[in-house]
Amino acid sequence: SREGQSFPPWASYTSGIYANYLADAQAAVGRLHVGTIPAGVPGVCLSRVKYAQGADAVTAACGSGTRRQEWGISGQAIEDGTYCLATASAAGNASVVLSTCDGSSAQQWAAQGNGELRNAGSGRCLRDPGGSTTVGTPVDVGSCSTAVSRLWWVP
């Protein structure tokens, strides 16, 4: 599938058989509370540079660093067990970093039905500023829209 960028090579896709299992698959995914956070840009997932206070949240090729791409959902927090995803400040295009989980509004994210991931503290949405597949691009928050660079799906 070229790392999630192309589904036509799959026989179950081209024959339409996949549609028979779509509802069950969506229900199973809906019960997950740990997993990757894929972006609207095909093949891009949310990752982190390292496990440390203040470490940048970045883009990565999906599946390229499995442990760094695993996130848990606890209430409205997106966490890796020790640290939570947080906006670094209330500024307009604030960077998104790891921060010791404390329940603050900077660490609260609400998944919108259209794929946006809105931060409670800033009211802004998680985005890949370049909207590209450039690995290691630091993510930030910006105005909310349904542009592919601003769409993310939480487990």
OpenMM code with the backbone's topology and positions (N, CA, C; nanometers):
from openmm import Vec3, app, unit

residues = "SER ARG GLU GLY GLN SER PHE PRO PRO TRP ALA SER TYR THR SER GLY ILE TYR ALA ASN TYR LEU ALA ASP ALA GLN ALA ALA VAL GLY ARG LEU HIS VAL GLY THR ILE PRO ALA GLY VAL PRO GLY VAL CYS LEU SER ARG VAL LYS TYR ALA GLN GLY ALA ASP ALA VAL THR ALA ALA CYS GLY SER GLY THR ARG ARG GLN GLU TRP GLY ILE SER GLY GLN ALA ILE GLU ASP GLY THR TYR CYS LEU ALA THR ALA SER ALA ALA GLY ASN ALA SER VAL VAL LEU SER THR CYS ASP GLY SER SER ALA GLN GLN TRP ALA ALA GLN GLY ASN GLY GLU LEU ARG ASN ALA GLY SER GLY ARG CYS LEU ARG ASP PRO GLY GLY SER THR THR VAL GLY THR PRO VAL ASP VAL GLY SER CYS SER THR ALA VAL SER ARG LEU TRP TRP VAL PRO".split()
positions = [
    Vec3(0.0811, -0.1207, 0.0000),
    Vec3(0.0000, 0.0000, 0.0000),
    Vec3(0.0850, 0.1266, 0.0000),
    Vec3(0.2136, 0.1137, -0.0272),
    Vec3(0.3052, 0.2291, -0.0249),
    Vec3(0.2901, 0.3075, 0.1049),
    Vec3(0.2979, 0.2345, 0.2177),
    Vec3(0.2874, 0.2933, 0.3518),
    Vec3(0.1568, 0.3685, 0.3717),
    Vec3(0.0463, 0.3091, 0.3303),
    Vec3(-0.0854, 0.3670, 0.3506),
    Vec3(-0.1247, 0.4730, 0.2505),
    Vec3(-0.0493, 0.4872, 0.1427),
    Vec3(-0.0795, 0.5903, 0.0445),
    Vec3(-0.1601, 0.5389, -0.0741),
    Vec3(-0.1716, 0.4064, -0.0901),
    Vec3(-0.2412, 0.3526, -0.2060),
    Vec3(-0.3077, 0.2205, -0.1703),
    Vec3(-0.4376, 0.2133, -0.1880),
    Vec3(-0.5095, 0.0907, -0.1570),
    Vec3(-0.5458, 0.0063, -0.2796),
    Vec3(-0.5435, 0.0594, -0.4014),
    Vec3(-0.5825, -0.0217, -0.5176),
    Vec3(-0.5087, -0.1544, -0.5348),
    Vec3(-0.3808, -0.1673, -0.4948),
    Vec3(-0.3157, -0.2973, -0.5152),
    Vec3(-0.3774, -0.4113, -0.4336),
    Vec3(-0.4563, -0.3788, -0.3350),
    Vec3(-0.5147, -0.4830, -0.2516),
    Vec3(-0.6347, -0.5451, -0.3221),
    Vec3(-0.6330, -0.6755, -0.3391),
    Vec3(-0.7416, -0.7452, -0.4087),
    Vec3(-0.8756, -0.7238, -0.3395),
    Vec3(-0.8763, -0.7193, -0.2068),
    Vec3(-1.0034, -0.6992, -0.1363),
    Vec3(-1.0603, -0.5603, -0.1634),
    Vec3(-0.9736, -0.4648, -0.1974),
    Vec3(-1.0213, -0.3307, -0.2318),
    Vec3(-1.0773, -0.3283, -0.3732),
    Vec3(-1.0010, -0.3813, -0.4663),
    Vec3(-1.0437, -0.3738, -0.6058),
    Vec3(-1.1692, -0.4566, -0.6319),
    Vec3(-1.1895, -0.5628, -0.5542),
    Vec3(-1.3088, -0.6462, -0.5734),
    Vec3(-1.4285, -0.5934, -0.4946),
    Vec3(-1.4039, -0.5015, -0.3984),
    Vec3(-1.5132, -0.4478, -0.3175),
    Vec3(-1.5472, -0.5321, -0.1957),
    Vec3(-1.4762, -0.6432, -0.1758),
    Vec3(-1.5042, -0.7320, -0.0626),
    Vec3(-1.4856, -0.6608, 0.0710),
    Vec3(-1.3933, -0.5670, 0.0755),
    Vec3(-1.3647, -0.4970, 0.2012),
    Vec3(-1.4912, -0.4343, 0.2613),
    Vec3(-1.5853, -0.3916, 0.1804),
    Vec3(-1.7058, -0.3247, 0.2289),
    Vec3(-1.7868, -0.4138, 0.3224),
    Vec3(-1.7773, -0.5458, 0.3051),
    Vec3(-1.8488, -0.6395, 0.3925),
    Vec3(-1.7978, -0.6350, 0.5355),
    Vec3(-1.6746, -0.5899, 0.5560),
    Vec3(-1.6117, -0.5928, 0.6873),
    Vec3(-1.5892, -0.4534, 0.7455),
    Vec3(-1.6261, -0.3510, 0.6733),
    Vec3(-1.5979, -0.2143, 0.7140),
    Vec3(-1.6639, -0.1775, 0.8467),
    Vec3(-1.7897, -0.2109, 0.8658),
    Vec3(-1.8598, -0.1767, 0.9901),
    Vec3(-1.7930, -0.2427, 1.1104),
    Vec3(-1.7558, -0.3715, 1.0987),
    Vec3(-1.6883, -0.4408, 1.2088),
    Vec3(-1.5525, -0.3792, 1.2376),
    Vec3(-1.4788, -0.3443, 1.1329),
    Vec3(-1.3467, -0.2829, 1.1509),
    Vec3(-1.3593, -0.1469, 1.2176),
    Vec3(-1.4553, -0.0658, 1.1750),
    Vec3(-1.4742, 0.0652, 1.2356),
    Vec3(-1.5155, 0.0533, 1.3819),
    Vec3(-1.5982, -0.0440, 1.4143),
    Vec3(-1.6395, -0.0649, 1.5528),
    Vec3(-1.5196, -0.1054, 1.6390),
    Vec3(-1.4339, -0.1929, 1.5857),
    Vec3(-1.3142, -0.2350, 1.6608),
    Vec3(-1.2198, -0.1182, 1.6836),
    Vec3(-1.1974, -0.0375, 1.5824),
    Vec3(-1.1100, 0.0788, 1.5962),
    Vec3(-1.1686, 0.1760, 1.6975),
    Vec3(-1.3003, 0.1888, 1.7001),
    Vec3(-1.3669, 0.2781, 1.7946),
    Vec3(-1.3464, 0.2384, 1.9393),
    Vec3(-1.3121, 0.1125, 1.9654),
    Vec3(-1.2886, 0.0656, 2.1020),
    Vec3(-1.1426, 0.0789, 2.1457),
    Vec3(-1.0562, 0.1181, 2.0538),
    Vec3(-0.9144, 0.1332, 2.0872),
    Vec3(-0.8905, 0.2580, 2.1713),
    Vec3(-0.7964, 0.2499, 2.2617),
    Vec3(-0.7563, 0.3659, 2.3414),
    Vec3(-0.6063, 0.3891, 2.3327),
    Vec3(-0.5383, 0.3067, 2.2542),
    Vec3(-0.3945, 0.3202, 2.2324),
    Vec3(-0.3691, 0.2910, 2.0853),
    Vec3(-0.2817, 0.3691, 2.0257),
    Vec3(-0.2466, 0.3446, 1.8868),
    Vec3(-0.1783, 0.4643, 1.8243),
    Vec3(-0.1677, 0.4604, 1.6937),
    Vec3(-0.1055, 0.5708, 1.6223),
    Vec3(-0.2102, 0.6781, 1.5927),
    Vec3(-0.1619, 0.7974, 1.5618),
    Vec3(-0.2486, 0.9077, 1.5234),
    Vec3(-0.2096, 0.9473, 1.3814),
    Vec3(-0.2788, 0.8896, 1.2823),
    Vec3(-0.2478, 0.9232, 1.1437),
    Vec3(-0.3016, 1.0604, 1.1063),
    Vec3(-0.2330, 1.1228, 1.0120),
    Vec3(-0.2704, 1.2554, 0.9637),
    Vec3(-0.3552, 1.2445, 0.8384),
    Vec3(-0.4085, 1.3569, 0.7952),
    Vec3(-0.4809, 1.3632, 0.6696),
    Vec3(-0.3881, 1.3490, 0.5506),
    Vec3(-0.2604, 1.3792, 0.5711),
    Vec3(-0.1598, 1.3610, 0.4667),
    Vec3(-0.1266, 1.2119, 0.4637),
    Vec3(-0.1511, 1.1419, 0.3536),
    Vec3(-0.1297, 0.9971, 0.3477),
    Vec3(0.0124, 0.9556, 0.3878),
    Vec3(0.0199, 0.8532, 0.4741),
    Vec3(0.1485, 0.7985, 0.5156),
    Vec3(0.2157, 0.8728, 0.6284),
    Vec3(0.1522, 0.9792, 0.6818),
    Vec3(0.2121, 1.0598, 0.7889),
    Vec3(0.1411, 1.0307, 0.9207),
    Vec3(0.2194, 1.0115, 1.0274),
    Vec3(0.1655, 0.9895, 1.1609),
    Vec3(0.2324, 1.0840, 1.2601),
    Vec3(0.1654, 1.1052, 1.3719),
    Vec3(0.2198, 1.1877, 1.4789),
    Vec3(0.3238, 1.1074, 1.5562),
    Vec3(0.4364, 1.1696, 1.5845),
    Vec3(0.5448, 1.1038, 1.6558),
    Vec3(0.6057, 1.2031, 1.7541),
    Vec3(0.7154, 1.1667, 1.8144),
    Vec3(0.7880, 1.2564, 1.9044),
    Vec3(0.9365, 1.2354, 1.8854),
    Vec3(1.0133, 1.3405, 1.9104),
    Vec3(1.1578, 1.3336, 1.8924),
    Vec3(1.2199, 1.2408, 1.9954),
    Vec3(1.1776, 1.2552, 2.1216),
    Vec3(1.2277, 1.1704, 2.2304),
    Vec3(1.1296, 1.1764, 2.3454),
    Vec3(1.1527, 1.0949, 2.4473),
    Vec3(1.0673, 1.0922, 2.5661),
    Vec3(1.1278, 1.1832, 2.6713),
    Vec3(1.0914, 1.3091, 2.6668),
    Vec3(1.1451, 1.4049, 2.7629),
    Vec3(1.0552, 1.5266, 2.7701),
    Vec3(1.0537, 1.5892, 2.8841),
    Vec3(0.9800, 1.7135, 2.9023),
    Vec3(1.0237, 1.8139, 2.7957),
    Vec3(0.9285, 1.8736, 2.7263),
    Vec3(0.9588, 1.9750, 2.6263),
    Vec3(0.9987, 1.9234, 2.4900),
    Vec3(1.0051, 1.7902, 2.4724),
    Vec3(1.0421, 1.7340, 2.3425),
    Vec3(0.9339, 1.7663, 2.2401),
    Vec3(0.9750, 1.7975, 2.1181),
    Vec3(0.8813, 1.8315, 2.0118),
    Vec3(0.7989, 1.7112, 1.9676),
    Vec3(0.6727, 1.7378, 1.9371),
    Vec3(0.5897, 1.6419, 1.8645),
    Vec3(0.6161, 1.6701, 1.7170),
    Vec3(0.6367, 1.5651, 1.6392),
    Vec3(0.6773, 1.5805, 1.4995),
    Vec3(0.5995, 1.4843, 1.4105),
    Vec3(0.6158, 1.5027, 1.2802),
    Vec3(0.5587, 1.4089, 1.1848),
    Vec3(0.6598, 1.2976, 1.1579),
    Vec3(0.6082, 1.1822, 1.1188),
    Vec3(0.6933, 1.0685, 1.0843),
    Vec3(0.6192, 0.9830, 0.9825),
    Vec3(0.6938, 0.9019, 0.9114),
    Vec3(0.6317, 0.8055, 0.8214),
    Vec3(0.5637, 0.7002, 0.9078),
    Vec3(0.4377, 0.6746, 0.8847),
    Vec3(0.3640, 0.5775, 0.9655),
    Vec3(0.4368, 0.4435, 0.9672),
    Vec3(0.4518, 0.3868, 1.0861),
    Vec3(0.5154, 0.2571, 1.1022),
    Vec3(0.6663, 0.2603, 1.1075),
    Vec3(0.7271, 0.3778, 1.0974),
    Vec3(0.8729, 0.3851, 1.0940),
    Vec3(0.9372, 0.3874, 1.2328),
    Vec3(0.8630, 0.4183, 1.3333),
    Vec3(0.9164, 0.4239, 1.4695),
    Vec3(0.8055, 0.3905, 1.5653),
    Vec3(0.7609, 0.2675, 1.5596),
    Vec3(0.6375, 0.2271, 1.6233),
    Vec3(0.6214, 0.2788, 1.7652),
    Vec3(0.7182, 0.2602, 1.8521),
    Vec3(0.7029, 0.3030, 1.9917),
    Vec3(0.6849, 0.4537, 2.0026),
    Vec3(0.7562, 0.5297, 1.9231),
    Vec3(0.7423, 0.6756, 1.9284),
    Vec3(0.6108, 0.7230, 1.8687),
    Vec3(0.5414, 0.6339, 1.7993),
    Vec3(0.4139, 0.6704, 1.7381),
    Vec3(0.2945, 0.6162, 1.8160),
    Vec3(0.3193, 0.5530, 1.9285),
    Vec3(0.2096, 0.5011, 2.0102),
    Vec3(0.1627, 0.6079, 2.1073),
    Vec3(0.0329, 0.6329, 2.1056),
    Vec3(-0.0284, 0.7312, 2.1936),
    Vec3(-0.1472, 0.6671, 2.2631),
    Vec3(-0.1717, 0.7075, 2.3863),
    Vec3(-0.2885, 0.6626, 2.4601),
    Vec3(-0.3848, 0.7786, 2.4783),
    Vec3(-0.5102, 0.7457, 2.4956),
    Vec3(-0.6125, 0.8465, 2.5197),
    Vec3(-0.6634, 0.8261, 2.6620),
    Vec3(-0.6568, 0.9313, 2.7410),
    Vec3(-0.7064, 0.9274, 2.8785),
    Vec3(-0.7912, 1.0525, 2.8991),
    Vec3(-0.9234, 1.0365, 2.8925),
    Vec3(-1.0118, 1.1529, 2.8952),
    Vec3(-0.9876, 1.2332, 2.7689),
    Vec3(-0.9439, 1.3589, 2.7851),
    Vec3(-0.9121, 1.4413, 2.6681),
    Vec3(-0.7618, 1.4577, 2.6507),
    Vec3(-0.6845, 1.3816, 2.7255),
    Vec3(-0.5386, 1.3885, 2.7137),
    Vec3(-0.4883, 1.2842, 2.6142),
    Vec3(-0.3868, 1.3234, 2.5381),
    Vec3(-0.3159, 1.2317, 2.4490),
    Vec3(-0.1805, 1.2120, 2.5139),
    Vec3(-0.1515, 1.0877, 2.5533),
    Vec3(-0.0324, 1.0646, 2.6349),
    Vec3(0.0491, 0.9470, 2.5871),
    Vec3(0.1712, 0.9404, 2.6373),
    Vec3(0.2562, 0.8252, 2.6082),
    Vec3(0.2854, 0.7480, 2.7362),
    Vec3(0.2093, 0.7734, 2.8404),
    Vec3(0.2290, 0.7055, 2.9675),
    Vec3(0.2850, 0.7993, 3.0722),
    Vec3(0.3881, 0.8729, 3.0386),
    Vec3(0.4514, 0.9668, 3.1311),
    Vec3(0.4186, 1.1108, 3.0948),
    Vec3(0.4224, 1.1403, 2.9666),
    Vec3(0.4030, 1.2769, 2.9191),
    Vec3(0.2753, 1.2885, 2.8364),
    Vec3(0.2213, 1.4097, 2.8357),
    Vec3(0.1025, 1.4400, 2.7563),
    Vec3(0.1390, 1.5364, 2.6447),
    Vec3(0.0659, 1.5277, 2.5363),
    Vec3(0.0801, 1.6211, 2.4262),
    Vec3(0.0206, 1.7545, 2.4712),
    Vec3(0.0961, 1.8634, 2.4550),
    Vec3(0.0508, 1.9941, 2.5041),
    Vec3(0.0981, 2.1058, 2.4129),
    Vec3(0.0230, 2.2144, 2.4126),
    Vec3(0.0709, 2.3337, 2.3446),
    Vec3(0.1752, 2.3982, 2.4351),
    Vec3(0.2813, 2.4495, 2.3758),
    Vec3(0.3899, 2.5089, 2.4542),
    Vec3(0.3505, 2.6442, 2.5133),
    Vec3(0.2521, 2.7102, 2.4508),
    Vec3(0.2048, 2.8395, 2.5011),
    Vec3(0.0659, 2.8654, 2.4439),
    Vec3(0.0084, 2.9783, 2.4790),
    Vec3(-0.1228, 3.0150, 2.4265),
    Vec3(-0.1101, 3.0974, 2.2983),
    Vec3(0.0104, 3.1110, 2.2470),
    Vec3(0.0353, 3.1902, 2.1258),
    Vec3(-0.0357, 3.1298, 2.0058),
    Vec3(-0.0557, 3.2112, 1.9032),
    Vec3(-0.1275, 3.1717, 1.7825),
    Vec3(-0.0819, 3.0437, 1.7179),
    Vec3(0.0446, 3.0306, 1.6867),
    Vec3(0.0964, 2.9106, 1.6223),
    Vec3(0.1946, 2.8406, 1.7145),
    Vec3(0.1520, 2.8176, 1.8359),
    Vec3(0.2385, 2.7571, 1.9373),
    Vec3(0.2826, 2.6173, 1.8963),
    Vec3(0.4041, 2.5827, 1.9334),
    Vec3(0.4526, 2.4477, 1.9069),
    Vec3(0.3811, 2.3498, 2.0001),
    Vec3(0.3877, 2.2227, 1.9646),
    Vec3(0.3257, 2.1163, 2.0429),
    Vec3(0.4380, 2.0267, 2.0939),
    Vec3(0.4394, 2.0056, 2.2241),
    Vec3(0.5496, 1.9360, 2.2897),
    Vec3(0.4964, 1.8330, 2.3887),
    Vec3(0.5874, 1.7544, 2.4436),
    Vec3(0.5535, 1.6645, 2.5530),
    Vec3(0.5662, 1.7419, 2.6832),
    Vec3(0.4732, 1.7176, 2.7731),
    Vec3(0.4731, 1.7867, 2.9012),
    Vec3(0.4235, 1.6903, 3.0082),
    Vec3(0.4783, 1.6989, 3.1276),
    Vec3(0.4317, 1.6135, 3.2368),
    Vec3(0.2809, 1.6307, 3.2520),
    Vec3(0.2094, 1.5205, 3.2517),
    Vec3(0.0632, 1.5258, 3.2571),
    Vec3(0.0158, 1.5919, 3.3857),
    Vec3(-0.0645, 1.6979, 3.3699),
    Vec3(-0.1166, 1.7685, 3.4874),
    Vec3(-0.2634, 1.8059, 3.4733),
    Vec3(-0.3270, 1.7676, 3.3633),
    Vec3(-0.4687, 1.7948, 3.3431),
    Vec3(-0.5002, 1.9363, 3.2983),
    Vec3(-0.3990, 2.0151, 3.2680),
    Vec3(-0.4228, 2.1534, 3.2261),
    Vec3(-0.4932, 2.1582, 3.0910),
    Vec3(-0.5530, 2.2724, 3.0605),
    Vec3(-0.6243, 2.2868, 2.9334),
    Vec3(-0.5288, 2.2774, 2.8145),
    Vec3(-0.4009, 2.3081, 2.8338),
    Vec3(-0.3018, 2.2962, 2.7262),
    Vec3(-0.2834, 2.1504, 2.6847),
    Vec3(-0.3230, 2.0562, 2.7713),
    Vec3(-0.3084, 1.9134, 2.7443),
    Vec3(-0.4404, 1.8463, 2.7057),
    Vec3(-0.5435, 1.9228, 2.6875),
    Vec3(-0.6741, 1.8660, 2.6537),
    Vec3(-0.7033, 1.8875, 2.5056),
    Vec3(-0.7375, 1.7779, 2.4400),
    Vec3(-0.7629, 1.7778, 2.2960),
    Vec3(-0.8993, 1.7160, 2.2704),
    Vec3(-0.9756, 1.7762, 2.1822),
    Vec3(-1.1071, 1.7233, 2.1470),
    Vec3(-1.1086, 1.6891, 1.9984),
    Vec3(-1.1328, 1.5624, 1.9702),
    Vec3(-1.1430, 1.5178, 1.8315),
    Vec3(-1.2772, 1.5637, 1.7762),
    Vec3(-1.2721, 1.6413, 1.6708),
    Vec3(-1.3932, 1.6887, 1.6049),
    Vec3(-1.4359, 1.5835, 1.5028),
    Vec3(-1.5606, 1.5761, 1.4727),
    Vec3(-1.6116, 1.4754, 1.3800),
    Vec3(-1.5534, 1.4848, 1.2403),
    Vec3(-1.4992, 1.5999, 1.2039),
    Vec3(-1.4448, 1.6177, 1.0699),
    Vec3(-1.2950, 1.5880, 1.0613),
    Vec3(-1.2338, 1.5412, 1.1706),
    Vec3(-1.0921, 1.5063, 1.1706),
    Vec3(-1.0018, 1.6086, 1.2374),
    Vec3(-1.0547, 1.7247, 1.2719),
    Vec3(-0.9733, 1.8238, 1.3422),
    Vec3(-0.9505, 1.7788, 1.4855),
    Vec3(-0.8367, 1.8154, 1.5406),
    Vec3(-0.8020, 1.7848, 1.6786),
    Vec3(-0.7772, 1.9182, 1.7482),
    Vec3(-0.8779, 1.9665, 1.8217),
    Vec3(-0.8779, 2.1010, 1.8794),
    Vec3(-0.8251, 2.0994, 2.0232),
    Vec3(-0.7339, 2.1933, 2.0509),
    Vec3(-0.6764, 2.2079, 2.1842),
    Vec3(-0.7666, 2.2978, 2.2687),
    Vec3(-0.7984, 2.2543, 2.3900),
    Vec3(-0.8876, 2.3298, 2.4780),
    Vec3(-0.8251, 2.4601, 2.5260),
    Vec3(-0.6949, 2.4613, 2.5491),
    Vec3(-0.6296, 2.5811, 2.6003),
    Vec3(-0.6204, 2.6931, 2.4996),
    Vec3(-0.5905, 2.6593, 2.3765),
    Vec3(-0.5718, 2.7621, 2.2732),
    Vec3(-0.6934, 2.7784, 2.1826),
    Vec3(-0.7795, 2.6760, 2.1794),
    Vec3(-0.8926, 2.6784, 2.0877),
    Vec3(-0.8503, 2.6556, 1.9434),
    Vec3(-0.7233, 2.6210, 1.9240),
    Vec3(-0.6691, 2.6030, 1.7893),
    Vec3(-0.6489, 2.4539, 1.7628),
    Vec3(-0.6237, 2.4194, 1.6360),
    Vec3(-0.6146, 2.2788, 1.5960),
    Vec3(-0.4715, 2.2355, 1.5645),
    Vec3(-0.4447, 2.1080, 1.5939),
    Vec3(-0.3153, 2.0481, 1.5632),
    Vec3(-0.2957, 2.0510, 1.4127),
    Vec3(-0.1732, 2.0857, 1.3699),
    Vec3(-0.1474, 2.0899, 1.2262),
    Vec3(-0.0027, 2.0546, 1.1950),
    Vec3(0.0140, 2.0047, 1.0755),
    Vec3(0.1451, 1.9825, 1.0152),
    Vec3(0.1675, 2.1060, 0.9294),
    Vec3(0.2512, 2.1990, 0.9747),
    Vec3(0.2620, 2.3283, 0.9064),
    Vec3(0.2906, 2.3198, 0.7567),
    Vec3(0.3638, 2.2203, 0.7136),
    Vec3(0.3945, 2.2105, 0.5711),
    Vec3(0.2962, 2.1254, 0.4941),
    Vec3(0.2174, 2.0437, 0.5657),
    Vec3(0.1251, 1.9537, 0.4984),
    Vec3(0.1965, 1.8591, 0.4046),
    Vec3(0.3166, 1.8182, 0.4426),
    Vec3(0.3958, 1.7339, 0.3545),
    Vec3(0.4355, 1.6053, 0.4255),
    Vec3(0.5104, 1.5239, 0.3573),
    Vec3(0.5577, 1.3995, 0.4170),
    Vec3(0.7014, 1.4138, 0.4683),
    Vec3(0.7452, 1.5362, 0.4930),
    Vec3(0.8804, 1.5586, 0.5436),
    Vec3(0.8899, 1.5097, 0.6875),
    Vec3(0.9625, 1.4018, 0.7072),
    Vec3(0.9777, 1.3418, 0.8387),
    Vec3(1.0487, 1.4383, 0.9330),
    Vec3(0.9990, 1.4469, 1.0558),
    Vec3(1.0626, 1.5294, 1.1570),
    Vec3(1.0129, 1.6726, 1.1615),
    Vec3(0.9104, 1.7056, 1.0821),
    Vec3(0.8545, 1.8403, 1.0858),
    Vec3(0.7832, 1.8609, 1.2191),
    Vec3(0.8222, 1.9605, 1.2994),
    Vec3(0.7512, 1.9868, 1.4245),
    Vec3(0.6072, 2.0305, 1.3961),
    Vec3(0.5133, 1.9737, 1.4686),
    Vec3(0.3738, 2.0138, 1.4536),
    Vec3(0.3457, 2.1315, 1.5455),
    Vec3(0.2403, 2.2044, 1.5154),
    Vec3(0.1999, 2.3163, 1.5990),
    Vec3(0.0484, 2.3265, 1.5956),
    Vec3(-0.0062, 2.4334, 1.6507),
    Vec3(-0.1495, 2.4575, 1.6424),
    Vec3(-0.1727, 2.5808, 1.5571),
    Vec3(-0.2820, 2.5799, 1.4845),
    Vec3(-0.3175, 2.6920, 1.3987),
    Vec3(-0.4672, 2.6981, 1.3836),
    Vec3(-0.5123, 2.7832, 1.2960),
    Vec3(-0.6560, 2.7952, 1.2740),
    Vec3(-0.7119, 2.6595, 1.2322),
    Vec3(-0.8343, 2.6361, 1.2684),
    Vec3(-0.8978, 2.5081, 1.2380),
    Vec3(-0.9609, 2.5118, 1.0999),
    Vec3(-0.9395, 2.4067, 1.0246),
    Vec3(-1.0028, 2.3898, 0.8940),
    Vec3(-0.9907, 2.2432, 0.8560),
    Vec3(-1.0552, 2.2054, 0.7498),
    Vec3(-1.0488, 2.0650, 0.7071),
    Vec3(-0.9426, 2.0424, 0.6007),
    Vec3(-0.8409, 2.1292, 0.5959),
    Vec3(-0.7263, 2.1050, 0.5075),
    Vec3(-0.6569, 1.9785, 0.5564),
    Vec3(-0.6024, 1.8984, 0.4656),
    Vec3(-0.5406, 1.7716, 0.5042),
    Vec3(-0.4297, 1.7892, 0.6077),
    Vec3(-0.3630, 1.9036, 0.6083),
    Vec3(-0.2558, 1.9266, 0.7050),
    Vec3(-0.3078, 1.9489, 0.8461),
    Vec3(-0.4397, 1.9554, 0.8619),
    Vec3(-0.5001, 1.9792, 0.9931),
    Vec3(-0.5931, 1.8659, 1.0372),
    Vec3(-0.5852, 1.7533, 0.9683),
    Vec3(-0.6710, 1.6402, 1.0026),
    Vec3(-0.5889, 1.5299, 1.0683),
    Vec3(-0.6424, 1.4762, 1.1783),
    Vec3(-0.5761, 1.3713, 1.2564),
    Vec3(-0.6843, 1.2806, 1.3122),
    Vec3(-0.6557, 1.1521, 1.3211),
    Vec3(-0.7533, 1.0575, 1.3760),
    Vec3(-0.6924, 0.9879, 1.4973),
    Vec3(-0.7584, 1.0058, 1.6116),
    Vec3(-0.7080, 0.9471, 1.7359),
    Vec3(-0.7633, 0.8064, 1.7529),
    Vec3(-0.6870, 0.7225, 1.8241),
    Vec3(-0.7347, 0.5851, 1.8471),
    Vec3(-0.8575, 0.5846, 1.9370),
] * unit.nanometer
topology = app.Topology()
chain = topology.addChain("A")
for resn in residues:
    res = topology.addResidue(resn, chain)
    for name in ("N", "CA", "C"):
        topology.addAtom(name, app.Element.getBySymbol(name[0]), res)
